[in-house]
Amino acid sequence: MSDSLSALISLQDQYPQNELIQLIKECISSSKNKFNFMWVPSHVCIPGSEKSDLMAEEAVTSGSTPSITKTIAKAQKRILT
């Protein structure tokens, strides 16, 4: 589930320009698991929604660059277990 409609639409793009979207699509296509994505309106009865938005904004404004590889690897590990 995501409240980012633009992110979900980006995942539908056959040839995404964004590197993170490309990596996500590669992980999805190489997985044996089935994925369903769902858009949900933001801040509608979802516990932790406000906190996750604050954390995302903090990450954007902090100037630090997250390690996408580690994030993808962690996601794959959680998906496969």
C-alpha positions in Angstrom: 0.0 0.0 0.0 1.2 3.5 -0.8 -0.3 7.0 -0.6 1.9 8.0 -3.5 -0.1 7.6 -6.6 2.8 8.9 -8.7 5.1 6.2 -7.4 2.6 3.5 -8.2 2.0 5.0 -11.7 5.8 5.0 -12.2 5.9 1.3 -11.5 3.6 0.8 -14.5 6.0 2.5 -16.8 7.6 0.0 -19.2 10.8 2.0 -19.5 11.2 4.0 -16.3 13.8 6.8 -16.3 14.2 6.8 -12.5 17.0 4.5 -11.2 15.1 3.6 -8.0 12.0 2.6 -10.0 14.2 0.5 -12.3 15.7 -1.3 -9.3 12.3 -1.9 -7.7 11.0 -3.3 -11.0 14.1 -5.6 -11.3 13.5 -6.9 -7.8 9.9 -7.6 -8.5 10.5 -9.3 -11.8 13.3 -11.5 -10.3 11.1 -12.6 -7.4 9.0 -15.7 -7.4 6.5 -13.9 -5.2 3.3 -12.2 -6.4 2.9 -8.5 -5.7 -0.2 -6.4 -5.5 0.0 -2.7 -5.2 -2.7 -0.5 -3.8 -3.1 3.2 -3.5 -4.6 4.6 -0.3 -5.4 8.2 0.4 -2.9 9.7 2.8 -3.6 10.2 6.5 -6.9 8.2 6.4 -7.0 6.0 9.5 -3.6 4.5 9.0 -1.5 4.2 12.2 1.9 5.7 11.8 1.1 7.6 8.6 2.0 11.0 10.0 5.3 9.6 11.4 6.3 8.0 8.1 5.6 11.3 6.3 7.8 13.2 8.8 10.6 10.6 8.4 10.4 10.9 4.6 10.6 14.6 4.7 13.5 14.5 7.1 15.3 12.1 4.8 14.8 14.5 1.8 15.9 17.6 3.7 18.9 16.0 5.6 21.0 16.0 2.5 22.3 12.5 3.2 22.1 9.9 0.5 20.7 6.5 1.5 22.2 3.3 0.2 19.7 2.0 -2.2 21.5 -1.3 -2.6 21.3 -2.1 1.1 17.6 -1.1 1.1 16.8 -3.3 -1.8 18.8 -6.2 -0.3 16.9 -5.8 3.0 13.6 -5.7 1.1 14.4 -8.8 -0.9 15.4 -10.7 2.3 12.1 -9.8 4.0 10.1 -10.7 0.9 11.8 -14.1 0.5 11.3 -15.1 4.2 
